[in-house]
Amino acid sequence: MLLLSAGLYVKPAAALMNQPDEASLRAAVIVGILRYTKIPIKAATNEIRLCSVGKPYSENKLQQVSASLRVQQNTLNFSVMDNSDVSLQAINLCDVLIIGGAYNPSKALLADYSGLSICDTCTELKSSYVVELIKADKRIGFNVNLFLADSRKVSFSSSLLELASNIIRSEQ
């Protein structure tokens, strides 16, 4: 009886250990979005340049795994930008810009950025991003701003859009 009750406690503990942490889930959602998204790549180097600023939740995980991943026959080149180094010239070198809550960009900077912008725990200007990662019911989901995506020549597969929590279709 004692062995049986001990077995009941081991299984839930092992199951908890196998669950990915929130940062891993957010990074996986970002990579998944990239797999089903067409973005204009600025350089002919067969790489997608991902940049993060403001300590997005997914930053460390993306930094760990990006070198070993390929998305649509492209390698991922991940870099972290210091908040003080952010300028339109600097971010326009990035195909994908992931912004966290420790950086609050100006609305003009986001409006002039020409790539795929992703809000990962950002706190302001959420409607100024093409994709916003959200946490609802202990799950990571995302909202898509199709109006901004169209203006930046970013297109999403219909199967990806079916997974979106909310789709914004006009300027807000």
KEFI-179130 format. One record per residue: x negated, y negated, z negated of N, C-alpha, C in turn; residue number from 1. Coordinates in Angstrom, 2 decimals, decimal comma. Atoms other than C-alpha are relative to their C-alpha. Layout:
<atoms>
ATOM/n_c1/n_c2/n_c3/ca_c1/ca_c2/ca_c3/c_c1/c_c2/c_c3/num
ATOM/X/Y/Z/X/Y/Z/X/Y/Z/NUM
...
</atoms>
This chain:
<atoms>
ATOM/n_c1/n_c2/n_c3/ca_c1/ca_c2/ca_c3/c_c1/c_c2/c_c3/num
ATOM/-0,82/1,18/0,00/0,00/0,00/0,00/-0,87/-1,25/0,00/1
ATOM/0,91/1,13/0,06/-2,84/-2,36/-0,83/-0,65/-0,23/1,36/2
ATOM/0,61/0,13/-1,33/-4,51/-1,66/2,54/1,00/-0,56/1,00/3
ATOM/-1,03/0,50/-0,91/-1,25/-2,30/4,36/0,22/-1,49/-0,20/4
ATOM/-0,21/1,42/0,25/-0,73/-5,66/2,66/-1,23/-0,81/0,40/5
ATOM/1,21/0,70/-0,43/-4,36/-6,63/3,33/-0,01/-0,16/1,51/6
ATOM/-0,09/0,08/-1,46/-3,80/-5,87/7,02/0,95/-1,07/0,47/7
ATOM/-0,96/1,03/-0,37/-0,84/-8,22/7,11/-0,61/-1,39/-0,10/8
ATOM/0,63/1,31/0,14/-3,00/-11,10/5,95/-1,14/-0,21/0,97/9
ATOM/1,11/0,13/-0,94/-5,87/-10,40/8,32/0,50/-0,41/1,37/10
ATOM/-0,49/0,29/-1,34/-3,79/-10,52/11,48/0,36/-1,47/0,19/11
ATOM/-0,28/1,43/-0,20/-2,38/-14,04/10,97/-1,26/-0,85/-0,04/12
ATOM/1,25/0,76/0,07/-5,83/-15,32/9,99/-0,77/0,13/1,30/13
ATOM/0,70/-0,20/-1,26/-7,36/-13,78/13,11/0,71/-0,73/1,13/14
ATOM/-0,76/0,71/-1,04/-4,58/-15,22/15,26/-0,27/-1,49/-0,06/15
ATOM/0,30/1,43/0,12/-5,27/-18,69/13,88/-1,40/-0,31/0,52/16
ATOM/1,36/0,23/-0,47/-8,96/-18,33/14,66/-0,08/0,01/1,52/17
ATOM/0,02/-0,09/-1,45/-8,16/-17,51/18,30/0,75/-1,14/0,69/18
ATOM/-0,72/1,11/-0,60/-6,00/-20,58/18,82/-0,98/-1,14/0,29/19
ATOM/0,92/1,10/-0,32/-7,84/-23,38/20,63/0,37/-1,26/-0,78/20
ATOM/-0,23/1,25/0,69/-8,23/-26,70/18,89/0,60/-1,03/0,97/21
ATOM/-0,68/1,01/-0,82/-6,47/-29,84/20,15/-0,92/-0,59/1,07/22
ATOM/0,94/0,56/-0,98/-9,58/-31,21/21,86/-0,17/0,95/1,19/23
ATOM/0,12/-0,99/-1,08/-9,96/-27,98/23,86/1,24/0,01/0,88/24
ATOM/-1,25/0,03/-0,78/-6,30/-28,08/24,88/0,07/-1,24/0,87/25
ATOM/-0,02/1,23/-0,77/-6,57/-31,70/25,99/-0,97/0,08/1,19/26
ATOM/0,98/-0,16/-1,08/-9,70/-30,92/28,02/0,54/0,96/1,06/27
ATOM/-0,56/-0,96/-0,95/-7,97/-27,92/29,61/1,12/-0,63/0,82/28
ATOM/-1,07/0,68/-0,74/-4,96/-30,06/30,54/-0,60/-0,95/1,04/29
ATOM/0,65/0,92/-0,96/-7,24/-32,64/32,18/-0,57/0,78/1,19/30
ATOM/0,56/-0,81/-1,09/-9,07/-29,97/34,19/1,13/0,60/0,85/31
ATOM/-1,16/-0,53/-0,74/-5,72/-28,40/35,12/0,62/-1,06/0,90/32
ATOM/-0,53/1,09/-0,81/-4,44/-31,75/36,32/-0,89/-0,23/1,22/33
ATOM/0,93/0,20/-1,12/-7,56/-32,17/38,45/0,13/1,09/1,06/34
ATOM/-0,12/-1,11/-0,94/-7,03/-28,76/40,04/1,19/-0,18/0,94/35
ATOM/-1,21/0,17/-0,80/-3,60/-29,83/41,34/0,23/-1,45/0,41/36
ATOM/-0,07/1,42/-0,35/-4,40/-33,43/42,23/-1,00/-0,30/1,11/37
ATOM/0,92/0,49/-1,02/-5,90/-35,01/45,32/-0,37/-1,43/-0,36/38
ATOM/0,47/1,33/0,31/-8,04/-38,00/44,48/-1,04/-0,40/1,02/39
ATOM/1,06/0,45/-0,91/-10,19/-40,14/46,74/-1,34/0,03/-0,75/40
ATOM/1,33/-0,09/0,61/-13,78/-39,24/45,88/-0,89/-1,03/0,67/41
ATOM/0,74/1,16/-0,50/-16,07/-42,24/46,24/-1,32/0,34/0,67/42
ATOM/1,29/-0,37/-0,57/-19,28/-40,43/47,13/0,11/1,33/0,72/43
ATOM/-0,02/-1,25/-0,77/-19,94/-37,68/49,64/-0,98/1,00/-0,61/44
ATOM/0,96/-0,87/0,70/-21,74/-35,55/47,05/0,62/1,31/-0,47/45
ATOM/-0,70/-1,20/0,46/-19,18/-32,77/46,49/0,05/0,08/-1,51/46
ATOM/-0,17/0,03/1,44/-18,79/-33,87/42,90/1,08/-1,02/-0,37/47
ATOM/-0,98/0,92/0,56/-16,03/-35,49/40,92/-0,65/-0,64/-1,22/48
ATOM/0,64/0,71/1,11/-17,41/-38,14/38,61/1,05/-0,37/-1,04/49
ATOM/-0,88/0,27/1,14/-15,58/-38,13/35,28/-0,73/-0,90/-0,98/50
ATOM/0,59/0,90/0,99/-16,24/-40,98/32,87/0,97/-0,13/-1,16/51
ATOM/-0,85/0,23/1,16/-14,97/-41,43/29,35/-0,50/-1,23/-0,74/52
ATOM/0,31/1,17/0,82/-14,84/-44,50/27,17/1,03/-0,05/-1,13/53
ATOM/-0,92/0,14/1,12/-13,32/-45,14/23,76/0,27/1,28/-0,76/54
ATOM/-0,10/-1,26/0,74/-13,83/-41,63/22,34/1,33/0,71/0,19/55
ATOM/-1,20/-0,81/-0,16/-10,94/-39,76/23,94/-0,16/1,33/-0,72/56
ATOM/0,01/-1,24/0,78/-10,00/-36,64/22,00/-0,74/1,11/0,75/57
ATOM/0,57/-1,08/-0,82/-11,19/-34,42/24,88/-1,48/-0,19/0,34/58
ATOM/1,35/0,37/-0,46/-14,60/-36,09/25,30/-1,06/1,08/-0,25/59
ATOM/1,06/-0,98/0,31/-16,85/-33,58/23,50/0,19/1,31/0,75/60
ATOM/-0,27/-1,26/-0,70/-15,15/-30,53/25,05/-0,28/-0,15/1,49/61
ATOM/0,29/0,21/-1,42/-15,30/-32,00/28,55/-1,50/-0,08/0,25/62
ATOM/1,45/0,10/-0,14/-18,95/-32,81/28,03/-0,65/1,39/-0,06/63
ATOM/0,54/-1,36/0,16/-19,61/-29,20/26,97/0,25/0,87/1,23/64
ATOM/-0,37/-0,97/-1,04/-17,81/-27,46/29,84/-0,09/-0,53/1,43/65
ATOM/-0,10/0,55/-1,35/-17,88/-29,84/32,81/-1,09/0,49/0,94/66
ATOM/1,10/-0,43/-0,88/-21,26/-28,73/34,16/0,22/1,40/0,57/67
ATOM/-0,20/-1,38/-0,46/-20,06/-25,14/34,49/1,30/0,18/0,80/68
ATOM/-1,28/-0,10/-0,70/-16,75/-25,94/36,21/-0,07/-0,54/1,42/69
ATOM/-0,18/0,52/-1,35/-15,78/-26,45/39,83/1,49/-0,24/0,19/70
ATOM/-1,38/0,35/-0,29/-12,58/-28,14/40,93/0,09/-0,34/1,48/71
ATOM/-0,17/0,20/-1,44/-11,53/-27,91/44,59/-1,36/-0,10/0,71/72
ATOM/1,35/-0,10/-0,56/-15,10/-26,96/45,62/-0,92/-1,15/-0,40/73
ATOM/0,83/1,10/0,49/-16,49/-29,95/43,70/-0,51/0,32/-1,40/74
ATOM/0,50/-0,10/1,37/-18,72/-29,92/40,66/0,53/-1,19/-0,78/75
ATOM/-0,43/1,10/0,86/-17,80/-32,10/37,71/-1,24/-0,64/-0,62/76
ATOM/1,09/0,77/0,57/-20,25/-34,80/36,68/0,61/-0,89/-1,07/77
ATOM/-0,64/0,70/1,11/-19,24/-36,05/33,23/-0,98/-0,93/-0,67/78
ATOM/0,85/0,94/0,72/-20,63/-39,16/31,58/0,84/-0,80/-0,99/79
ATOM/-0,64/0,80/1,03/-19,80/-41,18/28,49/-0,49/-1,43/0,14/80
ATOM/0,34/1,42/-0,10/-19,68/-44,95/28,78/0,11/-0,64/-1,38/81
ATOM/-0,08/0,78/1,23/-20,41/-47,24/25,86/1,04/-1,10/0,21/82
ATOM/-1,03/1,03/-0,12/-17,57/-49,67/25,17/-0,54/-1,33/0,51/83
ATOM/0,58/1,28/-0,41/-19,92/-52,59/25,72/-0,47/0,01/1,46/84
ATOM/0,46/-0,11/-1,38/-20,93/-51,31/29,19/1,13/0,03/1,02/85
ATOM/-1,13/-0,14/-0,91/-17,43/-51,26/30,67/0,19/-1,29/0,80/86
ATOM/-0,29/1,09/-0,92/-16,97/-53,46/33,71/0,69/0,63/1,20/87
ATOM/-0,66/-0,55/-1,18/-14,99/-53,10/36,90/-1,01/0,68/0,91/88
ATOM/1,04/-0,60/-0,83/-18,21/-52,40/38,77/-0,41/1,36/-0,55/89
ATOM/0,41/-1,27/0,62/-19,17/-49,66/36,30/1,08/1,07/0,13/90
ATOM/-1,03/-1,02/-0,03/-15,80/-47,91/36,18/0,38/0,39/1,43/91
ATOM/-0,30/-0,36/-1,39/-15,34/-48,04/39,95/-0,99/1,02/0,56/92
ATOM/0,90/-1,09/-0,38/-18,29/-45,62/40,15/0,57/1,35/-0,44/93
ATOM/-0,62/-1,21/0,53/-16,02/-43,10/38,39/1,22/0,36/0,84/94
ATOM/-1,19/-0,48/-0,70/-13,48/-40,98/40,27/1,16/0,17/-0,98/95
ATOM/-0,99/-0,20/1,05/-11,66/-40,23/37,01/-0,50/-0,73/-1,25/96
ATOM/0,34/0,75/1,21/-11,63/-42,55/33,99/0,92/0,46/-1,12/97
ATOM/-0,76/-0,50/1,14/-10,54/-41,07/30,65/-0,25/-0,95/-1,16/98
ATOM/0,14/1,03/1,03/-9,85/-43,64/27,95/0,64/0,47/-1,30/99
ATOM/-0,48/-0,34/1,33/-9,47/-43,03/24,22/0,37/-1,22/-0,80/100
ATOM/-0,52/1,06/0,85/-8,12/-45,08/21,36/-1,02/-0,98/-0,54/101
ATOM/1,02/0,91/0,52/-11,44/-46,68/20,39/-0,37/-1,09/1,00/102
ATOM/0,25/1,05/-0,99/-11,39/-48,85/23,52/1,35/-0,49/0,53/103
ATOM/-1,22/0,61/-0,53/-8,64/-51,24/24,58/-0,35/-0,85/1,21/104
ATOM/0,33/0,76/-1,21/-9,17/-52,29/28,19/1,03/-1,10/0,25/105
ATOM/-0,97/1,03/-0,39/-7,57/-55,38/29,63/0,91/0,58/1,07/106
ATOM/-0,96/-0,45/-1,01/-4,51/-54,91/31,80/-0,56/-0,25/1,39/107
ATOM/0,60/0,34/-1,30/-6,40/-56,60/34,66/-1,05/1,03/0,40/108
ATOM/1,03/-1,00/-0,30/-9,29/-54,12/34,40/0,65/1,29/0,49/109
ATOM/-0,69/-1,22/-0,41/-6,91/-51,16/34,61/0,69/-0,18/1,35/110
ATOM/-0,70/0,25/-1,26/-4,97/-52,77/37,46/-0,98/0,00/1,18/111
ATOM/0,99/0,07/-1,08/-8,17/-53,27/39,49/-0,76/1,30/0,20/112
ATOM/0,69/-1,29/-0,13/-9,51/-49,75/38,87/0,68/0,81/1,10/113
ATOM/-0,57/-0,66/-1,18/-9,06/-47,64/41,99/0,06/1,53/-0,10/114
ATOM/0,00/-1,46/0,12/-9,39/-44,07/40,66/1,14/0,52/-0,85/115
ATOM/-0,98/-0,64/0,86/-7,40/-41,67/38,52/-0,30/-0,38/-1,45/116
ATOM/0,19/0,40/1,39/-6,99/-43,18/35,05/0,85/0,90/-0,89/117
ATOM/-0,67/-0,91/0,93/-6,09/-40,90/32,14/-0,11/-0,58/-1,40/118
ATOM/-0,07/0,47/1,39/-4,98/-42,10/28,71/-0,02/1,23/-0,90/119
ATOM/0,11/-1,11/0,96/-6,15/-39,60/26,06/-0,17/-0,62/-1,38/120
ATOM/-0,10/0,64/1,31/-5,14/-41,05/22,69/-0,24/-1,50/0,05/121
ATOM/0,09/1,46/-0,04/-5,28/-44,62/23,95/1,22/-0,57/-0,72/122
ATOM/-1,06/0,56/0,84/-3,11/-46,97/21,94/0,82/-1,09/0,69/123
ATOM/-0,70/1,10/-0,66/-2,13/-49,77/24,32/0,03/0,20/1,50/124
ATOM/-0,10/0,04/-1,46/-1,11/-50,36/27,93/0,26/1,38/0,62/125
ATOM/-0,21/-1,37/-0,47/0,13/-46,79/28,35/0,62/0,05/1,39/126
ATOM/-0,61/0,01/-1,33/2,14/-47,75/31,43/-0,99/-0,41/1,08/127
ATOM/1,02/0,41/-0,97/-1,10/-48,92/33,09/-0,91/1,15/0,42/128
ATOM/0,79/-1,18/-0,33/-2,50/-45,38/33,39/0,78/0,88/0,97/129
ATOM/-0,65/-0,94/-0,91/-1,78/-42,85/36,12/0,52/1,20/-0,79/130
ATOM/-0,40/-1,14/0,83/-1,64/-40,03/33,54/-0,19/-0,38/-1,46/131
ATOM/0,10/0,19/1,44/-0,95/-40,24/29,83/0,17/1,36/-0,66/132
ATOM/-0,13/-1,24/0,77/-1,67/-37,20/27,66/0,83/-0,30/-1,24/133
ATOM/-0,85/0,19/1,17/0,92/-36,77/24,93/0,00/1,27/-0,83/134
ATOM/-0,15/-1,14/0,90/1,40/-34,53/21,93/1,44/0,00/-0,48/135
ATOM/-1,40/-0,14/0,42/4,94/-33,30/21,32/0,22/1,42/-0,48/136
ATOM/-0,28/-1,32/0,56/6,00/-30,42/19,10/-1,23/0,90/-0,02/137
ATOM/1,26/-0,73/0,10/2,38/-29,34/18,57/-0,50/0,52/1,34/138
ATOM/0,44/-0,37/-1,35/1,89/-29,06/22,35/-0,55/-1,24/0,69/139
ATOM/0,55/1,10/-0,78/-0,13/-31,17/24,73/0,72/-0,02/1,34/140
ATOM/-0,67/0,19/-1,27/1,81/-32,50/27,68/-0,54/-1,26/0,66/141
ATOM/0,46/1,20/-0,68/1,50/-35,41/30,06/1,15/-0,70/0,71/142
ATOM/-0,89/0,84/-0,78/3,37/-38,25/31,68/-0,76/-0,44/1,23/143
ATOM/0,62/0,41/-1,26/2,70/-39,32/35,27/0,65/-1,28/0,50/144
ATOM/-0,50/1,23/-0,60/3,04/-42,79/36,76/-0,23/0,11/1,51/145
ATOM/0,12/-0,20/-1,45/3,72/-42,03/40,45/-0,19/-1,31/0,74/146
ATOM/0,16/1,30/-0,64/3,92/-45,72/41,31/-1,48/-0,37/0,06/147
ATOM/1,44/0,29/0,03/0,31/-46,26/40,20/-0,79/1,01/0,83/148
ATOM/0,69/-1,04/-0,75/-0,79/-42,95/41,70/0,04/-0,31/1,50/149
ATOM/-0,13/0,32/-1,42/0,55/-43,93/45,13/-0,88/-1,19/0,38/150
ATOM/0,80/1,18/-0,32/-1,18/-47,31/44,98/-1,50/0,30/0,00/151
ATOM/1,42/-0,39/0,07/-4,49/-45,54/44,25/-0,33/1,19/0,88/152
ATOM/0,18/-1,13/-0,92/-4,03/-42,82/46,87/-0,29/1,30/-0,74/153
ATOM/0,08/-1,22/0,80/-3,77/-40,16/44,18/1,31/0,75/0,21/154
ATOM/-1,24/-0,76/-0,18/-1,31/-37,37/44,91/-0,07/1,29/-0,81/155
ATOM/-0,13/-1,17/0,85/-0,08/-34,55/42,71/0,81/1,07/0,71/156
ATOM/-0,79/-1,09/-0,56/1,19/-31,13/43,73/1,37/0,00/-0,68/157
ATOM/-1,35/-0,06/0,56/4,89/-30,56/43,21/0,04/0,92/-1,21/158
ATOM/0,01/-0,91/1,16/4,13/-27,67/40,84/-0,56/-0,69/-1,24/159
ATOM/0,53/0,75/1,13/2,09/-30,01/38,64/1,05/-0,98/-0,51/160
ATOM/-1,02/0,97/0,40/4,83/-32,64/38,63/1,15/0,67/-0,75/161
ATOM/-1,04/-0,72/0,73/7,31/-30,00/37,46/-0,36/0,18/-1,47/162
ATOM/0,46/-0,17/1,38/5,21/-29,66/34,29/-0,06/-1,31/-0,77/163
ATOM/0,08/1,31/0,66/5,16/-33,40/33,55/1,19/-0,22/-0,92/164
ATOM/-1,06/0,32/0,95/7,15/-34,55/30,54/0,86/-1,15/0,51/165
ATOM/-0,70/1,17/-0,50/8,06/-37,84/32,18/-0,71/-0,48/1,27/166
ATOM/0,57/0,53/-1,24/7,57/-39,25/35,68/0,54/-1,40/0,22/167
ATOM/-0,36/1,39/-0,27/7,56/-42,99/36,29/-0,10/-0,19/1,50/168
ATOM/-0,03/0,08/-1,45/8,57/-43,70/39,87/-0,05/-1,43/0,55/169
ATOM/0,04/1,38/-0,49/8,66/-47,51/40,06/-0,79/-0,85/-0,98/170
ATOM/0,79/0,89/0,82/6,73/-50,47/38,69/0,76/-0,36/-1,27/171
ATOM/-0,64/0,34/1,29/7,44/-51,12/35,00/-0,80/-1,02/-0,74/172
</atoms>
